[in-house]
Every structure is written in C-alpha cells, then in structure tokens.
C-alpha cells in the first residue's frame, strides 16, 4: 500500500472519531448543565476547551466560556482546526483523495455527512439546543463505522483505519477524564470529584452509563468511573481497549507476533498496554491521576508520530 493512501486512511478515521467525541461531549454537557444552577455555567464549559487543547485559540475569539461561545467554537469555528465542521471537512477531503481505495458506500456516506453538516446554521442550532446537530454527527459516525466494516476488505487499509480511530479514541478518553478530575484553570488543584452529575455526564459522553451500573451495581463513584474508562479490558471506549486495538492493527500490518515488535510504534504501544494491564486504580490515584493521564497522552502522541515515521515517510514536526 502506498504511504499516501495509508496516511489518508489513518487521518480519515481520526477526524471522524474526533468529531463524534466532541459532539457527544457537547450534547451531554449542555443537557447536564440544564439540571444545575446558572452560576455553574463557566465551571461546566471551561473543561471542554481544556480537553480540546485549544485554550489559547479560544481566547482569541471569545472572552468568556459560556455555552454559546463554547458551542460555536467547538462545533462551527472554521479557525479551530479541531471543530466538528472542520473535522468532517478534513475527513471528507481525505476520503476524496482515496476514492478508488474505499467503497462507494463509504464515500457516499462521508460526503453526505459533510453536505448535511454544512447545511446547519449555528444561530438556529443554538436557539433550538445543540442536540439535533450533535445527534447528526454521532449517528453519522456510527453509520460510517458500520458501512466501513461491512463494505471495506479487512486488509492493510482497514487496519490503518482501525489504528486511527482507536488511537484518537484513547487520547480523547484520557483528556475527558483528566478535564473532569483536574481543572487547573479554575481550581489550581485536583478536584475531589464529588459532583455525581458531572461524573454521570462523563459516562454518558462515552456511552458507558449503563455498562457502569451493570459492572459496579453502585452509585456513581469517581474512582470507579476512572477505572472503567482507563483500565476496563472490554469496554470499547476505555483506554486499555483502544490501545489493544492499536496494537492488533500494527501487528496485522507488520506481521509481528506476540512478544516482539517491528518498529518503535509497536514497542511503545506494547509498553503502554502492559502498563494498563497491570496497573490498579488505587495505585494510579495514589501517584496522581493527572500526571498518569498526562504520561499516557504523551506516549499516545509519540505512537502517532512513530506510526508516521514508519509508514507515511515524512518528518514529523514537534
């Protein structure tokens, strides 16, 4: 497979996954806020900007982080490269460049989602509430995953798609948990996580609310939420599950067996996965959840860079 095609597959998946995650978090956060007092508004929206890693860019366009400003920035802002509209546009562009390597149904699906998204008007959606817009993105992402799985041969191209959306998912989950538990812009120290509404919103953001209650049979507990989203071996949005998928994809491409690695990306992935397999949540909290997640994010970013060095043949600029 040409490196250009592999790279487009990889980023096509990452952009679709990033758009879905952002839509999920915006939708759940907005509805959770309706249940809480108005003076909590800034406290509820600032972590979303931190999670996106776009604090400096956000301040260039907005003075305060209220619902309207954050929704516009994360959903529609063209100057924000990680906004939902921009992610869908970039996903569609990557798909366009490899139309001969993806199925007709995949192209029609992502192109249709792009056209639909660009028909939305920010003012109208904010007035009505963001649910319709966010639901369109979430449903579109799920449909694209299903169409891809059902119509694309599970060869190297499919593996690069799987690696892309799994790596993006692991990073977004880490940022989500970290933004909820630790918000230095507002608090200066780690929170106690005592607000069950906020942790319930975290679970709903990743579709894990029902799975949490089936596993723990208890009220919302911050430590158990973190355990599920970081260490759970089977939940599809946990960091451990996502990194496992990245490892499986990399090994399928290189043909490497268990216990060995073919490149630096595989070595780092194995290192991260072994840590996630053997760490316990009480140990993580004792050493500090924030530095633990920061280290996971740093290693996931390194994995992405090493994938590029190994397969895409261009220098990654730090």
Residue frames relative to the residue before (quaternion, step in Angstrom):
aa qw qx qy qz dx dy dz
X 1.0000 0.0000 0.0000 0.0000 0.00 0.00 0.00
X 0.4894 -0.6580 0.4901 0.2955 3.57 -0.98 0.87
X 0.5678 -0.6170 0.4231 0.3434 3.57 -1.04 0.79
X 0.6069 0.5653 -0.3547 0.4316 3.59 1.07 -0.71
X 0.6706 0.4877 -0.2954 0.4745 3.58 0.95 -0.85
X 0.6382 0.5275 -0.3236 0.4579 3.57 0.97 -0.86
X 0.6630 0.5084 -0.3059 0.4565 3.57 0.93 -0.87
X 0.6567 0.5059 -0.3146 0.4623 3.59 0.96 -0.82
X 0.6155 0.5322 -0.3374 0.4733 3.58 1.04 -0.74
X 0.6593 0.5338 -0.2936 0.4406 3.55 0.87 -1.04
X 0.7527 0.3970 -0.2237 0.4751 3.60 0.77 -1.01
X 0.5300 0.5931 -0.4056 0.4503 3.59 1.17 -0.44
X 0.6940 0.4687 -0.2717 0.4742 3.57 0.85 -0.99
X 0.6611 0.5189 -0.3199 0.4374 3.60 0.89 -0.87
X 0.6812 0.4914 -0.3046 0.4491 3.59 0.89 -0.85
X 0.6341 0.5104 -0.3372 0.4729 3.60 0.99 -0.74
X 0.6622 0.5060 -0.2997 0.4643 3.58 0.94 -0.90
X 0.6523 0.5143 -0.3161 0.4583 3.60 0.95 -0.84
X 0.6446 0.5142 -0.3229 0.4646 3.58 0.98 -0.81
X 0.6647 0.5033 -0.3152 0.4534 3.59 0.91 -0.87
X 0.6545 0.5186 -0.3192 0.4481 3.58 0.88 -0.91
X 0.6612 0.5055 -0.3068 0.4616 3.57 0.91 -0.91
X 0.6509 0.5120 -0.3134 0.4647 3.58 0.98 -0.83
X 0.6323 0.5347 -0.3297 0.4535 3.59 0.95 -0.84
X 0.7080 0.4724 -0.2680 0.4513 3.55 0.80 -1.03
X 0.6313 0.5239 -0.3328 0.4650 3.59 0.98 -0.76
X 0.6813 0.5035 -0.2928 0.4433 3.57 0.84 -0.98
X 0.6957 0.4628 -0.2788 0.4733 3.58 0.81 -1.00
X 0.6495 0.5261 -0.3234 0.4437 3.59 0.94 -0.85
X 0.6484 0.5282 -0.3183 0.4463 3.57 0.96 -0.86
X 0.7151 0.4430 -0.2636 0.4721 3.59 0.86 -0.91
X 0.6046 0.5349 -0.3581 0.4692 3.58 1.12 -0.55
X 0.6339 0.5505 -0.3230 0.4368 3.55 1.02 -0.81
X 0.6071 0.5749 -0.3541 0.4189 3.58 1.07 -0.69
X 0.6785 0.4932 -0.2814 0.4660 3.57 1.19 -0.58
X 0.7164 0.4268 -0.2364 0.4987 3.56 1.28 -0.23
X 0.6797 -0.5177 0.3378 0.3947 3.55 -1.27 0.33
X 0.6287 -0.5837 0.3758 0.3503 3.53 -1.17 0.67
X 0.6597 0.5247 -0.3307 0.4244 3.61 1.00 -0.68
X 0.5829 0.5591 -0.3851 0.4465 3.60 1.26 0.04
X 0.3801 0.7872 -0.4469 0.1898 3.59 1.28 -0.20
X 0.7066 0.4555 -0.2802 0.4634 3.56 0.73 -1.02
X 0.6310 0.5454 -0.3277 0.4438 3.57 1.00 -0.81
X 0.6985 0.4837 -0.2723 0.4516 3.56 1.05 -0.75
X 0.7541 0.4188 -0.2269 0.4522 3.62 1.04 -0.65
X 0.5540 0.6313 -0.3949 0.3723 3.61 1.08 -0.55
X 0.6585 0.5217 -0.3459 0.4178 3.66 0.84 -0.80
X 0.5992 0.5704 -0.3715 0.4215 3.61 1.10 -0.54
X 0.6409 0.4984 -0.3198 0.4884 3.56 1.07 -0.72
X 0.6322 0.5227 -0.3255 0.4702 3.58 1.03 -0.80
X 0.6456 0.5348 -0.3171 0.4435 3.56 0.97 -0.87
X 0.6835 0.4713 -0.2803 0.4817 3.57 1.04 -0.77
X 0.3768 -0.7458 0.4714 0.2823 3.59 1.24 -0.34
X 0.5832 0.5996 -0.3470 0.4243 3.56 1.20 0.50
X 0.1628 0.8300 -0.5205 0.1173 3.60 1.07 0.70
X 0.6929 0.4852 -0.2898 0.4478 3.59 0.81 -0.99
X 0.6677 0.4906 -0.3063 0.4687 3.57 0.94 -0.85
X 0.6171 0.5532 -0.3456 0.4402 3.59 1.02 -0.77
X 0.6779 0.5052 -0.2972 0.4437 3.60 0.92 -0.89
X 0.5731 0.5876 -0.3834 0.4235 3.57 1.19 -0.34
X 0.7757 0.3441 -0.1630 0.5033 3.57 1.13 -0.64
X 0.8042 0.1904 -0.0762 0.5579 3.60 1.12 -0.57
X 0.4071 -0.7249 0.5067 0.2283 3.54 -1.02 0.82
X 0.8041 0.1361 -0.0611 0.5754 3.59 1.01 -0.73
X 0.4158 -0.7211 0.5074 0.2230 3.54 -1.18 0.64
X 0.1760 0.7706 -0.5883 0.1707 3.55 0.44 1.22
X 0.7558 -0.4167 0.2520 0.4376 3.55 -1.30 0.18
X 0.6716 0.5126 -0.3053 0.4393 3.59 0.88 -0.93
X 0.6868 0.4931 -0.2898 0.4486 3.57 0.86 -0.97
X 0.6859 0.4826 -0.2909 0.4604 3.57 0.90 -0.92
X 0.6399 0.5191 -0.3337 0.4580 3.58 0.97 -0.81
X 0.6535 0.5046 -0.3226 0.4629 3.59 0.90 -0.86
X 0.6895 0.5016 -0.2869 0.4367 3.58 0.86 -0.97
X 0.7604 0.3952 -0.2174 0.4672 3.58 0.79 -0.99
X 0.7284 0.4198 -0.2491 0.4808 3.59 1.12 -0.48
X 0.8581 0.1989 -0.0416 0.4715 3.60 0.75 -1.03
X 0.5251 0.6821 -0.4101 0.3013 3.61 1.12 -0.51
X 0.3411 -0.7675 0.5083 0.1904 3.59 -0.51 1.17
X 0.6556 0.5115 -0.3125 0.4592 3.57 1.15 -0.57
X 0.6197 0.4875 -0.3466 0.5081 3.58 1.30 -0.09
X 0.3329 -0.7891 0.4753 0.2015 3.63 -0.32 1.18
X 0.7092 0.4289 -0.2623 0.4942 3.59 1.23 -0.31
X 0.3900 0.7064 -0.5057 0.3052 3.61 1.18 0.25
X 0.6608 -0.5297 0.3543 0.3964 3.55 -1.19 0.53
X 0.6635 0.5083 -0.3106 0.4528 3.59 0.86 -0.94
X 0.6750 0.4873 -0.2977 0.4673 3.57 0.95 -0.84
X 0.6379 0.5304 -0.3300 0.4503 3.59 1.00 -0.77
X 0.6628 0.4874 -0.3065 0.4788 3.58 0.95 -0.85
X 0.6299 0.5334 -0.3295 0.4585 3.59 1.03 -0.77
X 0.6813 0.4752 -0.2859 0.4778 3.58 0.95 -0.89
X 0.6159 0.5352 -0.3461 0.4630 3.57 1.05 -0.71
X 0.6661 0.5027 -0.2942 0.4658 3.55 0.94 -0.91
X 0.6459 0.5151 -0.3236 0.4614 3.60 1.01 -0.77
X 0.6418 0.5041 -0.3267 0.4768 3.58 0.99 -0.76
X 0.6485 0.5069 -0.3194 0.4696 3.58 1.00 -0.78
X 0.6281 0.5581 -0.3350 0.4264 3.58 1.01 -0.82
X 0.6894 0.4980 -0.2885 0.4399 3.58 0.97 -0.85
X 0.7648 0.2885 -0.1780 0.5478 3.61 1.22 -0.30
X 0.1551 0.8353 -0.5150 0.1140 3.57 1.09 0.68
X 0.6680 0.5019 -0.3092 0.4542 3.58 1.09 -0.65
X 0.7090 0.4391 -0.2613 0.4860 3.60 1.26 -0.19
X 0.6850 0.3822 -0.2886 0.5490 3.59 1.27 0.03
X 0.6086 -0.5700 0.3970 0.3836 3.57 -1.21 0.32
X 0.6296 -0.5303 0.4061 0.3968 3.55 -1.23 0.47
X 0.6436 0.5346 -0.3232 0.4422 3.59 1.00 -0.82
X 0.6265 0.5325 -0.3407 0.4561 3.58 1.04 -0.72
X 0.6705 0.4907 -0.3036 0.4663 3.58 0.89 -0.91
X 0.6591 0.5053 -0.3182 0.4572 3.59 0.87 -0.88
X 0.6557 0.5272 -0.3126 0.4409 3.57 1.01 -0.80
X 0.7225 0.4235 -0.2648 0.4781 3.60 0.74 -1.00
X 0.6313 0.5171 -0.3391 0.4681 3.60 1.06 -0.64
X 0.6429 0.5145 -0.3199 0.4687 3.58 1.03 -0.75
X 0.6382 0.5120 -0.3264 0.4733 3.58 1.01 -0.76
X 0.6259 0.5397 -0.3261 0.4589 3.58 1.02 -0.80
X 0.6805 0.4822 -0.2889 0.4701 3.58 0.88 -0.94
X 0.6442 0.5230 -0.3184 0.4584 3.59 1.01 -0.79
X 0.6612 0.5201 -0.3058 0.4458 3.56 0.87 -0.96
X 0.7054 0.4697 -0.2706 0.4567 3.57 0.94 -0.84
X 0.5907 0.5457 -0.3755 0.4608 3.59 1.26 0.01
X 0.5576 0.6089 -0.3933 0.4046 3.59 1.23 -0.30
X 0.2402 -0.7463 0.6066 0.1321 3.52 -1.14 0.76
X 0.5080 -0.6933 0.4192 0.2923 3.55 -0.68 1.12
X 0.6741 0.5138 -0.3052 0.4342 3.59 0.82 -0.97
X 0.6687 0.4990 -0.2944 0.4660 3.56 0.93 -0.90
X 0.6782 0.4935 -0.3005 0.4541 3.59 0.92 -0.86
X 0.6527 0.5023 -0.3230 0.4663 3.58 1.00 -0.74
X 0.6418 0.5240 -0.3247 0.4560 3.57 1.03 -0.76
X 0.7314 0.4138 -0.2310 0.4904 3.57 1.00 -0.80
X 0.5379 -0.5606 0.4291 0.4607 3.58 1.22 -0.45
X 0.5124 -0.7136 0.3934 0.2711 3.59 -0.91 0.87
X 0.4149 0.7536 -0.4624 0.2149 3.61 1.20 -0.15
X 0.6608 0.5187 -0.3347 0.4268 3.62 0.81 -0.89
X 0.6623 0.4987 -0.3010 0.4712 3.56 0.93 -0.91
X 0.6935 0.4817 -0.2802 0.4567 3.58 0.81 -1.01
X 0.6437 0.5187 -0.3221 0.4613 3.58 1.02 -0.77
X 0.6046 0.5512 -0.3485 0.4573 3.59 1.09 -0.67
X 0.6686 0.4881 -0.2955 0.4770 3.57 0.96 -0.87
X 0.6670 0.5048 -0.3076 0.4536 3.57 0.86 -0.94
X 0.6829 0.4740 -0.2875 0.4757 3.59 0.86 -0.93
X 0.6388 0.5351 -0.3233 0.4483 3.56 1.03 -0.78
X 0.6464 0.5123 -0.3138 0.4704 3.56 1.02 -0.81
X 0.6556 0.5035 -0.3122 0.4682 3.58 0.93 -0.88
X 0.6512 0.5110 -0.3168 0.4631 3.57 0.96 -0.83
X 0.6497 0.5163 -0.3227 0.4552 3.58 0.96 -0.84
X 0.6204 0.5297 -0.3368 0.4702 3.59 1.02 -0.79
X 0.6868 0.4932 -0.2875 0.4500 3.58 0.88 -0.95
X 0.6543 0.5048 -0.3079 0.4714 3.56 0.95 -0.89
X 0.6451 0.5251 -0.3180 0.4550 3.57 0.97 -0.86
X 0.6817 0.4967 -0.2878 0.4536 3.55 0.85 -0.98
X 0.7353 0.4512 -0.2316 0.4496 3.57 1.02 -0.82
X 0.7994 0.3328 -0.1492 0.4774 3.61 1.08 -0.59
X 0.6853 0.4565 -0.2947 0.4848 3.62 1.18 -0.35
X 0.4860 -0.6474 0.4881 0.3262 3.62 -0.84 0.87
X 0.4138 -0.7214 0.5005 0.2406 3.57 -0.95 0.87
X 0.2519 0.7643 -0.5345 0.2583 3.50 0.61 1.28
X 0.8071 -0.2458 0.1712 0.5088 3.61 -1.14 -0.48
X 0.6277 0.5487 -0.3424 0.4332 3.59 0.99 -0.80
X 0.6603 0.4983 -0.3011 0.4743 3.56 0.94 -0.88
X 0.6321 0.5370 -0.3341 0.4476 3.59 1.02 -0.75
X 0.6490 0.4961 -0.3276 0.4748 3.60 0.99 -0.72
X 0.6001 0.5313 -0.3515 0.4838 3.59 1.11 -0.59
X 0.6674 0.5049 -0.2983 0.4590 3.57 0.88 -0.96
X 0.6466 0.5073 -0.3175 0.4730 3.59 0.95 -0.83
X 0.6589 0.5355 -0.3104 0.4275 3.57 0.93 -0.90
X 0.7466 0.3912 -0.2611 0.4704 3.57 0.67 -0.97
X 0.6231 0.5310 -0.3525 0.4534 3.63 1.11 -0.50
X 0.6550 0.4963 -0.3167 0.4736 3.60 0.96 -0.79
X 0.6465 0.5032 -0.3179 0.4773 3.58 0.98 -0.81
X 0.6498 0.5240 -0.3158 0.4510 3.57 0.96 -0.83
X 0.6521 0.5076 -0.3272 0.4583 3.61 0.91 -0.80
X 0.6654 0.4926 -0.3084 0.4685 3.60 0.96 -0.80
X 0.6766 0.4940 -0.3040 0.4536 3.59 0.89 -0.88
X 0.6358 0.5114 -0.3366 0.4700 3.61 1.00 -0.71
X 0.6395 0.5165 -0.3275 0.4658 3.59 0.96 -0.80
X 0.6695 0.4866 -0.3043 0.4716 3.60 0.91 -0.84
X 0.6336 0.5439 -0.3310 0.4395 3.57 1.01 -0.79
X 0.6836 0.4670 -0.2868 0.4820 3.60 0.82 -0.96
X 0.6644 0.5112 -0.3067 0.4508 3.58 0.94 -0.87
X 0.6642 0.5061 -0.3106 0.4542 3.59 0.92 -0.87
X 0.6564 0.5039 -0.3118 0.4669 3.57 1.08 -0.67
X 0.7562 0.4138 -0.2235 0.4550 3.57 0.84 -0.98
X 0.8052 0.1589 -0.0479 0.5693 3.57 1.05 -0.74
X 0.0679 0.8021 -0.5854 0.0972 3.57 -0.57 1.17
X 0.1767 -0.8446 0.4959 0.0980 3.59 0.23 1.23
X 0.5871 0.5935 -0.3835 0.3948 3.61 1.09 -0.54
X 0.7756 0.3424 -0.1768 0.5000 3.57 1.06 -0.71
X 0.8253 0.3117 -0.1097 0.4580 3.53 0.89 -0.91
X 0.3684 -0.7515 0.4756 0.2708 3.57 1.11 -0.55
X 0.7803 0.1248 -0.0832 0.6072 3.61 1.19 -0.45
X 0.6679 -0.4868 0.3627 0.4305 3.53 -1.28 0.15
X 0.4481 -0.6778 0.5122 0.2782 3.53 -1.07 0.75
X 0.5239 -0.6092 0.4794 0.3531 3.57 -1.26 0.20
X 0.3889 -0.7410 0.4695 0.2817 3.57 1.23 -0.27
X 0.3316 0.7945 -0.4632 0.2103 3.59 1.15 0.51
X 0.6098 0.5598 -0.3643 0.4267 3.57 1.18 -0.35
X 0.2875 -0.8035 0.4987 0.1517 3.57 -0.19 1.29
X 0.5764 0.5841 -0.3839 0.4232 3.57 1.12 -0.57
X 0.6738 0.4968 -0.3047 0.4542 3.57 0.93 -0.85
X 0.6801 0.4673 -0.2986 0.4794 3.59 0.97 -0.79
X 0.5824 0.5457 -0.3672 0.4778 3.57 1.15 -0.53
X 0.6392 0.5256 -0.3188 0.4620 3.56 1.05 -0.79
X 0.6030 0.5487 -0.3529 0.4591 3.58 1.07 -0.72
X 0.6722 0.4920 -0.2993 0.4653 3.59 0.86 -0.92
X 0.6712 0.4882 -0.3027 0.4685 3.58 0.92 -0.85
X 0.5985 0.5891 -0.3582 0.4079 3.57 1.08 -0.69
X 0.7724 0.2970 -0.1656 0.5365 3.58 1.09 -0.67
X 0.5319 -0.6669 0.3931 0.3432 3.58 1.22 0.35
X 0.5234 0.6629 -0.3881 0.3687 3.57 1.15 0.61
X 0.3682 0.7672 -0.4730 0.2284 3.61 1.23 0.09
X 0.7018 0.4496 -0.2713 0.4813 3.58 0.81 -0.96
X 0.6429 0.5257 -0.3253 0.4521 3.58 0.99 -0.83
X 0.6035 0.5621 -0.3554 0.4399 3.59 1.07 -0.70
X 0.7074 0.4568 -0.2730 0.4651 3.58 0.82 -0.96
X 0.6207 0.5250 -0.3522 0.4638 3.59 1.07 -0.57
X 0.6987 0.4709 -0.2738 0.4638 3.58 1.02 -0.75
X 0.8230 0.2956 -0.1241 0.4689 3.59 0.75 -1.03
X 0.1986 -0.8143 0.5248 0.1484 3.62 1.18 -0.43
X 0.6253 0.5143 -0.3372 0.4804 3.59 0.97 0.84
X 0.6537 -0.4763 0.4008 0.4303 3.53 -1.34 0.10
X 0.6663 -0.5015 0.3656 0.4133 3.54 -1.28 0.34
X 0.0124 0.7818 -0.6213 0.0516 3.55 -0.80 1.08
X 0.5111 -0.6909 0.4105 0.3048 3.62 -0.64 1.08
X 0.6653 0.5107 -0.3172 0.4426 3.58 0.92 -0.85
X 0.6732 0.4812 -0.2975 0.4762 3.59 0.99 -0.79
X 0.6004 0.5411 -0.3605 0.4656 3.59 1.08 -0.65
X 0.6629 0.4996 -0.3006 0.4697 3.56 0.92 -0.95
X 0.6318 0.5349 -0.3334 0.4512 3.58 0.98 -0.82
X 0.6783 0.4982 -0.3026 0.4474 3.57 0.86 -0.90
X 0.7455 0.4239 -0.2343 0.4578 3.58 0.86 -0.93
X 0.6954 0.4295 -0.2832 0.5018 3.59 1.20 -0.29
X 0.8525 0.2628 -0.0664 0.4469 3.57 0.64 -1.17
X 0.4798 0.6862 -0.4504 0.3100 3.63 1.17 -0.27
X 0.3737 -0.7752 0.4627 0.2130 3.64 -0.65 1.04
X 0.7781 0.3792 -0.1748 0.4692 3.60 1.15 -0.51
X 0.5865 0.5687 -0.4079 0.4078 3.63 1.09 -0.38
X 0.4821 -0.7395 0.3889 0.2637 3.61 -0.61 1.12
X 0.7313 0.3859 -0.2592 0.4991 3.61 1.18 -0.21
X 0.4399 0.6553 -0.4925 0.3668 3.58 1.18 0.33
X 0.6035 -0.5683 0.4102 0.3801 3.57 -1.18 0.54
X 0.6480 0.5318 -0.3263 0.4368 3.58 0.91 -0.87
X 0.6591 0.4995 -0.3131 0.4669 3.59 0.88 -0.91
X 0.6717 0.5118 -0.3031 0.4416 3.59 0.90 -0.94
X 0.6649 0.4869 -0.3088 0.4749 3.59 0.95 -0.84
X 0.5891 0.5585 -0.3597 0.4601 3.59 1.12 -0.63
X 0.6513 0.5075 -0.3049 0.4747 3.57 1.02 -0.83
X 0.6204 0.5277 -0.3426 0.4682 3.59 1.01 -0.75
X 0.6627 0.5040 -0.3089 0.4597 3.59 0.89 -0.92
X 0.6556 0.5147 -0.3171 0.4524 3.60 0.90 -0.88
X 0.6591 0.5130 -0.3032 0.4588 3.56 1.00 -0.84
X 0.6642 0.5017 -0.3045 0.4630 3.58 0.91 -0.89
X 0.6681 0.4918 -0.3043 0.4681 3.58 0.97 -0.82
X 0.6238 0.5346 -0.3457 0.4534 3.59 1.04 -0.69
X 0.6629 0.5027 -0.3050 0.4635 3.59 1.04 -0.76
X 0.7680 0.3773 -0.2000 0.4774 3.58 0.83 -0.98
X 0.3990 -0.7241 0.4709 0.3077 3.58 1.19 -0.47
X 0.3939 0.7329 -0.4628 0.3058 3.55 1.25 0.38
X 0.3637 -0.7381 0.5293 0.2067 3.56 -1.01 0.82
X 0.7060 -0.4430 0.3436 0.4328 3.52 -1.35 0.10
X 0.7891 0.3236 -0.2425 0.4624 3.56 -1.05 0.82
X 0.7482 0.2819 -0.2026 0.5654 3.59 1.24 0.10
X 0.1778 -0.7788 0.5891 0.1218 3.57 -1.27 0.10
X 0.3876 -0.7463 0.5056 0.1928 3.54 -1.16 0.69
X 0.8007 0.0609 -0.0204 0.5956 3.59 1.17 -0.42
X 0.7181 -0.4635 0.3065 0.4190 3.55 -1.31 0.16
X 0.6009 0.5614 -0.3633 0.4380 3.60 1.07 -0.66
X 0.6679 0.4852 -0.2993 0.4784 3.59 0.96 -0.83
X 0.6338 0.5313 -0.3378 0.4494 3.59 1.00 -0.77
X 0.6874 0.4758 -0.2860 0.4683 3.59 0.86 -0.95
X 0.6270 0.5354 -0.3370 0.4546 3.57 1.01 -0.79
X 0.6615 0.4986 -0.3042 0.4704 3.57 0.95 -0.85
X 0.6342 0.5360 -0.3217 0.4551 3.56 1.04 -0.78
X 0.6602 0.4922 -0.3019 0.4804 3.59 0.94 -0.90
X 0.6826 0.5082 -0.2970 0.4331 3.57 0.86 -0.95
X 0.6348 0.5168 -0.3393 0.4634 3.59 0.97 -0.74
X 0.6315 0.5229 -0.3327 0.4660 3.56 1.01 -0.73
X 0.6809 0.4854 -0.2918 0.4644 3.57 0.91 -0.88
X 0.6321 0.5464 -0.3331 0.4371 3.59 1.09 -0.61
X 0.8047 0.3310 -0.1407 0.4723 3.56 0.94 -0.86
X 0.5448 0.6017 -0.4173 0.4087 3.63 1.19 -0.20
X 0.2375 -0.7336 0.6176 0.1548 3.53 -1.26 0.56
X 0.6014 -0.6203 0.3630 0.3488 3.54 -1.03 0.79
X 0.6371 0.5180 -0.3524 0.4490 3.62 1.01 -0.66
X 0.6191 0.5263 -0.3388 0.4743 3.58 1.12 -0.62
X 0.6367 0.5295 -0.3233 0.4580 3.56 1.03 -0.80
X 0.6815 0.4776 -0.2909 0.4721 3.58 0.91 -0.89
X 0.6298 0.5406 -0.3392 0.4428 3.59 1.04 -0.68
X 0.7157 0.4152 -0.2541 0.5009 3.57 1.00 -0.77
X 0.5940 -0.5659 0.3576 0.4461 3.58 1.26 -0.36
X 0.3787 -0.7527 0.4941 0.2140 3.56 -0.52 1.19
X 0.6437 0.5514 -0.3277 0.4174 3.58 0.93 -0.88
X 0.7076 0.4221 -0.2956 0.4835 3.67 0.71 -0.89
X 0.5990 0.5641 -0.3608 0.4391 3.60 1.09 -0.63
X 0.6989 0.4551 -0.2677 0.4825 3.58 0.88 -0.96
X 0.6068 0.5484 -0.3508 0.4561 3.58 1.06 -0.68
X 0.6574 0.4979 -0.3071 0.4749 3.57 1.00 -0.80
X 0.6277 0.5208 -0.3357 0.4713 3.59 1.03 -0.74
X 0.6503 0.5132 -0.3150 0.4631 3.57 0.97 -0.86
X 0.6428 0.5268 -0.3232 0.4526 3.56 0.94 -0.88
X 0.6906 0.4747 -0.2828 0.4666 3.58 0.93 -0.87
X 0.6205 0.5257 -0.3422 0.4705 3.61 1.08 -0.67
X 0.6386 0.5096 -0.3228 0.4778 3.58 1.02 -0.77
X 0.6375 0.5160 -0.3220 0.4729 3.59 1.04 -0.75
X 0.6143 0.5390 -0.3458 0.4610 3.58 1.05 -0.74
X 0.6517 0.5172 -0.3126 0.4583 3.57 0.95 -0.87
X 0.6592 0.5029 -0.3037 0.4694 3.57 0.98 -0.84
X 0.6813 0.4848 -0.2920 0.4642 3.57 0.99 -0.83
X 0.5750 0.5487 -0.3769 0.4756 3.58 1.15 -0.52
X 0.6489 0.5141 -0.3133 0.4654 3.56 0.97 -0.88
X 0.6703 0.5005 -0.3077 0.4533 3.60 0.90 -0.87
X 0.7034 0.4842 -0.2670 0.4466 3.56 0.99 -0.82
X 0.8409 0.2417 -0.0665 0.4797 3.57 0.92 -0.91
X 0.7464 0.4218 -0.2387 0.4561 3.61 1.06 -0.55
X 0.3239 -0.8128 0.4457 0.1893 3.60 1.32 -0.09
X 0.6322 0.4445 -0.4354 0.4617 3.56 0.64 1.07
X 0.5641 -0.6082 0.4466 0.3353 3.55 -1.20 0.58
X 0.2983 -0.7492 0.5652 0.1740 3.56 -0.83 0.97
X 0.2734 -0.7658 0.5640 0.1440 3.56 -0.74 1.08
X 0.4167 -0.7270 0.4883 0.2436 3.55 -0.70 1.07
